Amino acid sequence: MRKNKIGFWSQVGITFFIVSGGPYGLESAVGAIGAGRTLLLLFLIPVLWALPTTLMVSELSAMMPDRGGYYTWVKKAMGPFWGFQEGWWTLCYSAVDLAIYPVLFVTYLSYFWHGLQESVWRWPVAACFALFGFLANLRSSERVGKDKVWETFVVMMPFAVLVVIGLFFGDWNLPKTAILEVAKPKPEFTAGLSAGLAILIWNFTGWDNACTYADEIEDAATSIPKSQFFTLGLVVLSYILPLLAGYKATISPADWGQGSGWPDIAAKLAGPALGFFVACAAIISAWALYNSQLLYIARLPAAMAEHGMLPKILSHESRHKKVPWVSLAIAASAAAILCGFSLGKLMILDILLYCLGLSLEFISLILLRIKQPNAARPYRIPLNTFYLIAMSLFPLALALLVAASSLTGEAGSPLQLEMAAGAVIIGFILYKVFLHKKKLNDSVRQGSR
């Protein structure tokens, strides 16, 4: 039994960095769909996407606070085949998601290293960032969780300063113009919809990932729901307030979608000193986000390996820290390879793969309500089955919209849908392979008795 477990505030810090880590990345959405529409979607997506997801995660994680999180939920509700697909699709999504943070790191580092994003050093720098995260995660999850408390403070402090300065400086007419812009037709909106929508949804994903290490959380059945709702409020505020402050400097999509993003916006509003501190915080945020993702990603293949559905070597843990180091190494290596792709393409593929697994989680929530209505649920969504189904349709509808719009725009391409479809087909094949291997191993064990 573990002596040191993740406490409530550490869980809030980890969840914040798994889901958000601050408003970093929102700049590309403004560049793609405009200031007003970005602001509108930042009010809609928490209600239509994040809230249903946090409710689902809270009920299922409180009901089954087990290692593996959603893999365990889907397996119990829908059987081992779909449990394996949930795990596999999440592994595919996670590999893509991990690669986003080294790309963001390079983006913000370019504030100090001008021309980095166009130079031959872009990929080597991002790859080194990815591999150094492996070394940091060899420590215990409890230690990584404690780091997130102070890292949350560090990365949000420059934005708190930005918001305060935005109250007294800048042009108030610009945020008003952004709000009025929502009602005006914009031909390029459709072209940028896939990238913009994917970026904004991506900034509200990961609530379920904060539960794959539930066995390492103190009083998980009650702590996880509380930390989910607390973090949701924190995330919404950390997006909307800085965005409104930034709009007082400029609402031009060109200013938001090019350069180093937030550091440039902060410098426009309050001078180079604030731009410098925002850039430093952005680099720390990319590091903290990446390490939070590694923390949960390594636990999922380890849990699947323990059940015989992935190679046993993936469950190997370090002797003293009990960290699944083999899974960590593979995840970090995958991120180092994939970080050569552009941010827009990574985010679209990320959301497509993520939504495959999320759909199984909502189906599992509904099936468990039907199959096990009287099972112990320390937290229960105050909705009956009919309204539970209605609630689940909102995030799934957004997922279909991303899929449909991913064929258009600069970052859109049929390749992304094809890669997602390929992941599904490979998952079906892998299940048959590992199931056959598992049956052979079971028969050998029985024969030796």
N, C-alpha and C positions, 0 to 999 in steps of 0.2 A: 504493500500500500504506500502511496506517495505521502510524504510528510508535508511538503510544501505545495499547496495548490493555488490556483489563480483566484484572487479575490475579486470583489465586485468592481472596484475602480480599475484594476488591471484588465478585467474583462471589457469594461467600457473603452479603455484605451486600445485594446487589441481590435475590438469590433469597429471602432472609429477608423482605425487605419486599414482594416480589411475592406471596409465599405468606402471610406472617403479619404481621410488624411488631409482635409482642407479643400478649397475650391480649385486646386491645381487640375488643369485639363479642361476647365470650362471655357477657356479662351478660344479653343478650336471650335466649340459649338457656336459661339457668337460670330466667329469668322464664317461659319458655314450657313447659318440660318438667320443671323441678325440679332441685335440686342433685345428687341421687344419679344420676339418669339422664344428666345432662350429664357427670358424671364417668365413668360407665360408657362412654358413647359416645366420650369422649376417649381411652380405651384401645383401643376397637375400631376407630374410623375410621382411625387411623394404619396399622393392620395390614391392614384390608380395602380401604382407599382409597388412602392416601398411599404406602405402600410399593410396591404394584404399579405405581402411576403413576411414581414415581421410578425404578423399575427399567426401565420401558418407555422413559422419557425418556432415561435414561443410555445404553441400547443404541443407540437411534435417533440421538441427537445425536452420539454418538461415531462412529457409522457415517457420518453426513452432517452435519458441523458447518457448515451453510450458513446464509446469511441467509434468514429466512422460517421456519425451524424446522419445525413440524408441517405447514405448508403444503407444504413441500418433501417431507417424508416421505410424506404421503398421495398427493401427485401422482405420486411415483415408484412407489409400491406399487399404486395403484388408478386412475391415469390423471388427466388434466386436469379431467374433470368433477367427480370427488370431491375433487380438490385444491382446486378453486374453492369447493366447498361447505364444506370445512374452513375455508378462509380467511374466507368470508362469515359462517358461523355464529360463528366466533371474533370477527369484527368486531362482530357483534350483541351477543354476550355481553360483549365488552370495553366497549362503550358503556354497558351497564347496570352493569357492575362498576366502571367509573370513577366513576359517580354515587354509589356507596356511600360513598366517602371524604369528599366534601364533607358528606354527611349525618352521618357520624361526627364530623367536625370541629365541626359545629353542636352535636351532642350533648354533646361534652366542653367546648366553649366555654360552654355553658349553666351550667357550674359557676361561672363568673365572671359571666356575663350571664344572670341569673335570668329565666326566662320567655321566653327566646329561641325555644325550640322551638314555642311557641304563638303567637308574635308574627308580624306581617307581614314582619319582617326575616329570617325563617328562610331563605326561598329566595334573596333578594338576597345575603345573606352567603355562602351555599353556592355560588352561581354565581360570585361574585367569587373565592372560593377556587379554583374550577375553572379559571378563566381565568388567574390568576396562575401556576398550574402550567405553563402553556404557555410563559411567559417564562423560567421556571427551566430548562425542558428545551431551550431553544435553545442551551444549552451542549453540550459534547461528552459522549458516553456515558461516556467515561473519567472525566470530572470528576464526573458524576452518580454513578458507581460509587464513587468515593472518598468522596463525601459519605455514602454508606450505611454505611461503616465506623464513623464517629463517631456517626452517627444511631442505629445499633444499640445502641451503648453508652449513649447518652443516654436512649433510650426504655425500656431494660431496667433501668437503675440503680434507679429508684423501686420496681420490682417485686422487685429483689434485696433492697432494704431491707424491703419488705412481707413477703417470705418469712422474713427473719431475725427480724423483730418477731413474726411469726406463730408462731415456735418457742417464744417465751417468754410471749406474751400471748394473750388470747382464750380461748374455751371449747373444750377438746378434744372435748367430747361432741357438739358440732355436726357436725364432719366425720364422726364415727362414725354419727350419726343419718342423715346424708346417704347414707352407704354402705348402711345397713340399709334405707333408703327405697326402694332399687331393687327389692326383693322385694315391696313393698306395692303393691296396686292403686291407681291414681290415675285417676279418670274423665276428668279434664281433660287427661291425657297425650295421648290421641288427637287432641283438638282442637288442641293446640299442636305436634303432631308435625311438621307441614309446615314451620313457621317454625323450630322448634328444630333439626331435622335439617338443614335448608338452611343455617342459620347455622353449625353445626359443620362441615359438609362444606366450606362456603365458606372456613372458617378453615384448611383443608388443600388448597386448590386453587391452581393457578398454577405447578406444577412445570414444565410444558411451556412456559409463557410465558417462562421464563428462557433459552430457546434461540433465540428469533427473531433475536437479534443475535449468533449464534455466531461469525460472521466477525470480530467485534470483540473476541473473548475470546482471551487468550493461551493457546496450547496447548489449544484447546477440547476435543479428543478425549479427553484425560485429565482436564482441569480440571473439566469439567461433571459427570461422574459423581461425582468426589470431593466437589465442592461440594454436589451434591444430597443425598448421604447425610449429610454433616456438618450441613447445614442442617436435615434432617429431625429429627435428634436434638435440635438446638437448639430447634426449634419445639415439639416434644412437651414438653420441660422448661419452656419459657416459658409453656405453658398450664397444665399440671397443678400445678406448685408454687405459683404465685400463686393458683390457684383454691382449693387446700386451705387456704392462709393466709387467703383471704377468707372461707371457710366458718367460720373460727373467730370471725368477727364476726357473721355472720348467714347462714342458709340459707333465709330466707323469699323465695319467688319475687317478692313485691311489692317487696322491697328491691333485688333484682337487676334487675328488669325495668323499673323506673321511675327517674326522675331522671337524673343524669349518669353513672350506672354506677360504674365503678371508682373515680373520685375520692370518691364517697360511701361506698363500701365501705371504702376506705383510711382515710377520716376516722373511720368507726365503729370500726375496729380500733385506730388509733394516733393519732387526733386530726387537727385541721384542717391542720396543717403538712404531713403526708404526703399528705392529700387534695389540697392545693395543688400539690405537686410531681408527683403522678400525673396531675393534670389538665394541667399544662404538658407532661409527657412524652406524654400522649395526643394533644395538639394537634400536637406535632412528629411523632408516629407517623403521624397522618392525612396530614400533608404529605408525609412520606417515602414512605408507601404509594402515594399518588396519583402522585408523580413516578416511582416505579418502574414503575407500570402504564403511564404515558405513554411511558416509554422503550421498552418492547417493543411497545406497541400501534401506535406510529407506524411501526415497521419492517415490520410485516406488510403493510399496504396498499401500502407502497413497493415491497416485493418482488413483490407481485401485479401492480402497475402495470408494473414492469420486464418482466414476462412477457406484457404485453398484455391482462391479464384485469381491469384496472381503468383508469380514466382516467390517462393518462401524467402529468398534472400532480401526482398523488399521490407520484410518485417524485422530485420536485424537492427538491434539498438546498441548504442554506446553503453559501456558497462556502468558508468557512474551517473551519467545524466539521463539515461533512458531515452535518448533521441534516436529516431529511425534514420540513421546517417546515410544508408544506401539510397533510400527514397529522396532524401535531401539532395544528395549529389546528382541524381538523375534529373530532378526538377530544375536545379540551378543550371545544369548543362543544357537542358532544353531551352531555357530562357536565353542563355548566351547565344544559341544558334538563331532563335526566332527574332531577336531584337534588331535584326537587319531590315525588317519590314517597316513600312511607314506607320505612323500612329493611327491614321484613319482606317486603314485596312485591318490593322490588328484589332481595333475596337469593334468593327462590324463583325468580324469572324468570332471574336470573343463573345459578343451578345448572342449570335446565332447558336453557338455551342452551349452557352449557359442556359438559354431558354429551353433547350431539349431536356436537360436535367430538371429544371424548375417545373416544367409541366408534369413530370412524374411525381414530384413532391406534392403538388396541389392535388393530384389524383389520389395519392396515398393518404393525404389528410381526409379527403371525403370518404374513401373506402374504409379507413379505420373507424370513422364515425359510424358507418353503417354496420361493419362487422363486429366492432367492439364498442357499442354505445355506453357500456357501463364500466369500461376500463378506467383505472385511476388516471386522472389528468389534473396535476397540481395547478396548471393553468389551462383554461378552456375558453375558446373564442365564444363570446355570447351571441352566437347565431345558430339557427337550426340548419339542417342539411341543405334545404333549398337555397337559403341566403348564403350559405357557405359556397355553393356552386356558383352563384351569381358573383360573389366576391372574387372567386378564382378566375373568372372570365376576363377581368380587367387587365391583369398583367399578361395573360396569354394573348389577348387582342393586341397589346402593344408589341409583343414578340412577333406576331404575324406581320404587323406593320413594318417592323425593322426588316424582316425577311423580304417583304415585297419591295421595299424601297432600296434594298441593298444592290439592286440591279442597275441603279441609275447613279448619276453624279460622278465626281472626280474619284472618290474612294470606292464607288460601287463597281461590282464586277460579278459575272456569273460564277467566277472561280470560287468566291466565298461560299456560295450555296453548294457548289460541287464539293468543296472540301468538307463542309458540314455533313453532306450526304455520304461522303466517303468514310467519315468517322463513324456514322451509324452502321454502315455495312461491315466495317472492320470489327466493330463491337459485337455484332451478331456472330461473326466467324470466331473471334477470340473466345466467346463464351463456350461454343461447342468444343474448342480445343482444350480449354482448361477444365471443362466439365468431364470430358473423356479422360483426361489425365487424373483428375480427382477420383473418378470411379476406379481406375486402375490401381491407384495408391490405396484406396479403401479396401479393394478386394485382396491386395497383397497383405495388408495388415490383418484382415480377417483370416486369411489362409495360414498366417504364421502363428495364430493363437492355438 
